Amino acid sequence: MSAGPPSPEFSRPIDTHAIEELPFEAEFEADEGERAALARRFGLVALPRLAATVSLERVSERGIYRLSGHLSADVVQSCVVTLEPVERHHEVDFERLFSELPPVVPSYGRVEMALDDEEPPEPMVAGVIEAGEAVAEELALALEPYPRAPGSSLDALGYGAGAADDVESPFSVLKGLRPGRRKA
């Protein structure tokens, strides 16, 4: 028996069937356990704060909804050069479409999209939009992929431009093994 998908660390489900009036608005903040779990998931040193406001509206009678939001987060990442903690503050506005209908996939299993095509709506499960997971994913997109502490550089560690010129290549001994160039 296989387990279903893991539940998100930061779960804030919005049941579109239970909403009486649109647009629906909500504010939420991650608690200590949720922040710790998200920090592990994203490889952060710490996630001291994550808060979001979202607004949900129906954009089509065919069951398409737009989730608009703003997240505010304080993160601590490791510097890729020195491993020192690097603190950053992120303010991110986002918008996502969700649909009650399953995505249409051609029978041959291949979907082609042009770069300027609008992304298809994300699927909802039983009319529920996981707003917390949407916020977590937007935070992941905002993170600096190679954070550096102020003043850190590879030059300071001896890996800058020209550093390789000072070190003899381990393959330099093979130069003498070319045919016709044997050492006596």
Beta strands, then each sheet from edge to edge (+ up, - down):
strand 1: 13-15
strand 2: 24-29
strand 3: 46-60
strand 4: 64-78
strand 5: 85-99
strand 6: 122-123
strand 7: 128-130
sheet 1: 1+ 7-
sheet 2: 2+ 3- 4+ 5- 6-
end
